[in-house]
Amino acid sequence: MPSTSHLFLCLILFFVLSCAEKKMEEQVVERRPNVIYILADDLGYGDIGAFNSQGKIKTPFIDQLASEGMLFTDAHSSSAVCTPTRYGVMTGRYSWRSPLKQGVLTGKSKALIPETRTTVASLMQDAGYETAFVGKWHLGWDWAEKDSTEWGDEGWNPDDFENLDFTQRVTNNPNDLGFDYAYGHSGSLDMAPYVYVENGKITADVNRITEDKGKYTWWRKGPTSADFEHHDVTPNFFRKSIAYIKEKSKSEHPFFMYLALPSPHTPILPTEEWLGKSGLNPYADFVMMIDDYVGKLLKEVENQGLTENTIIIFTSDNGCSPEADFEVLGEKFHQPSAIYRGHKADIYEGGHRVPFVMKWPGRVRANSVSDETICHTDLMATLADIIGVDLKENEAEDSFSLLPIILNSGEKFTREATVHHSINGSFAIRKDKYKLIFCPGSGGWSYPRPGKDDMSELQKFQLYDLEKDPSEKDNLFEQLPEKVDELTALMISYIENGRSSSGTKQANTPFHLNGNKWSQVHPILSHKMSK
């Protein structure tokens, strides 16, 4: 029988171990990871060396990021163009469920995301994170107006901005959607107005009109503030981000930073230091400059002692734009879409298959590769899973946690299928190796281009086996009618249910911003989509 002293020592040991275990649990809770999400603009899958061994653009820092974490070979933006992709990143929901069924917003457009919708920023903010947005917003916000009855045209022409009052605050801005700190411009870098907005306030007087008409350097004519220099916008956003990292390294709270680059989208503006460095063309120079700045940001994370507890994701909002000059790049044996067909705006793989890397030391194994089909919309469910927050039924309807993949936990990744979307509102659905496209051409800017090229001889749908035919050359639509029926039914169910994740049925917004019904945007599914 144990002695009294032995029992006493056992009790003390039990108490010490219990306290140690409790302390460790508290430390785990306290050490929620920082998250840095870097979204490039119009960067092709084949523009990053880690994804394209035949590529000619040197990207050593992004390649290193990939080697230190996980490289996703089959990652997709939720759209082949800017605004809808950013909507998906922020909300975990396909943009075609919103009022925006095709195209993109302008620099003048009103806010697309209502304040009532949960965003990834508000989710993290509510969980105790400090949140920041730096860069290109392109989701609309509400400029003050001199005359509220004279909104005018949407913002494609320089005269469209005469009624905006740049001396007043901007409302329905990123701060209203969960960002504690927000600094950026409203649309693409070729879309006026050219002003920085910091926490709802325009940072300098709008005192001039600028434009550029160069082959690579062009931007639309429009009002410009005193502190806005197009050539310095990308470097400025990196400076702001690096300063934020340095500042938050002293905070007791974890941070989430969304760095939305306006590059290498037009205007293509490598700084003088980088001009000619690629030996290809200014677009390639610009990509190399971005890579170098990513390296500087990663170095700051290291310098501040944050590397071990920071998730870093790097990706692109869609495929490369023809503005990169494919002919010149091709002559020098560089293909921005690698082996994939099409480019930005298209329903083909080159429009929405994007580079995607994730580093999380101690959690994501270095030099790991995933061939699972994932989507930008998966960010919200992934972060909710990481920080232990349950999503509500009306949140992140098209988001699936990547945690089973990145932790190699043995659990099943639950994404059943992925919906793709082109600039003109054309749809495709991908399940396993099959991709069904609900239009006869590209749905975008490459051949066969809707409204430009004769498609009378083409089949109305396209079905591709991406395992055997990644370049989408052999249309199996007539050969596999059962697969067509299966994928069509799945697409219709995703529309009718208002979600592709499990849960209760949700509502889609049934009309386009300009009043067109879904049936006019995409007649193939009109009997379901017009409801």
Beta strands, then each sheet from edge to edge (+ up, - down):
strand 1: 34-40
strand 2: 70-72
strand 3: 75-76
strand 4: 130-136
strand 5: 181-185
strand 6: 197-198
strand 7: 201-202
strand 8: 206-212
strand 9: 219-225
strand 10: 255-260
strand 11: 310-316
strand 12: 353-354
strand 13: 356-359
strand 14: 368-370
strand 15: 374-375
strand 16: 418-421
strand 17: 427-431
strand 18: 434-437
strand 19: 462-465
sheet 1: 7+ 6- 5+ 4+ 10+ 1+ 11+ 13- 2+ 14+
sheet 2: 12+ 3- 15-
sheet 3: 8+ 9-
sheet 4: 16+ 17- 18+ 19-
end
